[in-house]
Amino acid sequence: KTLGELYRVARPSGRLFVVVRSTESHDMRRPSVVTDPETMLTAYTFTDPTSGQPRTVRRYFHSKDSIRGYVQDAGFTTDYIEDYQEHIYVDFMRKHLASEPDEVIELLATKSIR
């Protein structure tokens, strides 16, 4: 629904840039990972480096095909898609780097004319 709204408000030939966590992410290999087969929402628990307390996170992970499909279903044409490793932060305030690089996917798309 969000991508559809972005399509609606984008100018003709407007561009969309998206970066998402990959299904190849080290978080997908945690023993606590549970993925809902209907929604594909993934949950896992880890020790929060800022508090030292267990924390459960729910998020979506994508393959190149899945994110490309969502973007195309919203009406965009994929111009570029690439996966790579990036050192990401584990906290919202961007003060604590993850202990290892993670797998992400970036995608650049253009609003298609329907």
Secondary structure in CASP SS format (residue, H / E / C, confidence):
PFRMAT SS
TARGET T0000
AUTHOR 0000-0000-0000
METHOD secondary structure of the structure
MODEL  1
K C 1.00
T H 1.00
L H 1.00
G H 1.00
E H 1.00
L H 1.00
Y H 1.00
R H 1.00
V H 1.00
A C 1.00
R C 1.00
P C 1.00
S C 1.00
G C 1.00
R E 1.00
L E 1.00
F E 1.00
V E 1.00
V E 1.00
V E 1.00
R E 1.00
S E 1.00
T C 1.00
E C 1.00
S C 1.00
H H 1.00
D H 1.00
M H 1.00
R H 1.00
R C 1.00
P C 1.00
S C 1.00
V C 1.00
V E 1.00
T E 1.00
D C 1.00
P C 1.00
E C 1.00
T C 1.00
M C 1.00
L C 1.00
T E 1.00
A E 1.00
Y E 1.00
T E 1.00
F E 1.00
T E 1.00
D C 1.00
P C 1.00
T C 1.00
S C 1.00
G C 1.00
Q C 1.00
P E 1.00
R E 1.00
T E 1.00
V E 1.00
R E 1.00
R E 1.00
Y C 1.00
F C 1.00
H E 1.00
S C 1.00
K H 1.00
D H 1.00
S H 1.00
I H 1.00
R H 1.00
G H 1.00
Y H 1.00
V H 1.00
Q H 1.00
D H 1.00
A C 1.00
G C 1.00
F E 1.00
T E 1.00
T E 1.00
D E 1.00
Y E 1.00
I E 1.00
E E 1.00
D E 1.00
Y E 1.00
Q E 1.00
E E 1.00
H C 1.00
I C 1.00
Y E 1.00
V C 1.00
D C 1.00
F C 1.00
M C 1.00
R C 1.00
K C 1.00
H C 1.00
L E 1.00
A C 1.00
S C 1.00
E C 1.00
P C 1.00
D E 1.00
E E 1.00
V E 1.00
I E 1.00
E E 1.00
L E 1.00
L E 1.00
A E 1.00
T E 1.00
K E 1.00
S C 1.00
I C 1.00
R C 1.00
END
